[in-house]
Amino acid sequence: MRKVREVLRLKFECGRSQRQISASCGISAGSVSDYVRRAEAAGLTWEEASTLTDAEVETRLFRHVGRNEPSKRTPIDFAWVHRELCKVAVTLQLLWLEYTDAAGTRADGSRPYQYSQFCDRYATWKATLALSMRQVHRAGEKAFVDYSGKKPMIVDRATGARP
């Protein structure tokens, strides 16, 4: 939502400059100037704007309300992604393709995240997991080998047979 009412309050009630309003609201000075210019053109004073809701103020100042709002995104089921990545030959790209296919069938009009955002959001979610595994053993007693992906095959050198 735009910060039109806050801009008008700071301008007309507090008498702040455009740069001060820009810094306070976290928007550009050009946007501040545009909001004030639109309010003056529409004859909207702060006394009137203070009694209106944000949506009513926007309706009076803008032809297309909510036009530049970011589009709604399809949520990602991170637990599902995490479970699927444990399977053999499953990659983030494959899961992203399944996610985009599933997002295309939704009726709510939401758009899927692109691949880079999908990966970044999954990495952020994964960082919140508290993964730890305590292993108590004497050195040299056991050997631990971590294979990711397909399992290795053991072949007998003499016969060439696979057990």
Secondary structure, DSSP 4 states (H G I P E B T S, - for coil): ---HHHHHIIIIIS---HHHHHHHHTS-HHHHHHHHHHHHHHT--HHHHHHS-HHHHHHHH-SSTTTTSPPPB----HHHHHHHHTSTT--HHHHHHHHHHHHHT-SS-PBPPPHHHHHHHHHHHHHTS---------TTT-------SSPP----TTT----
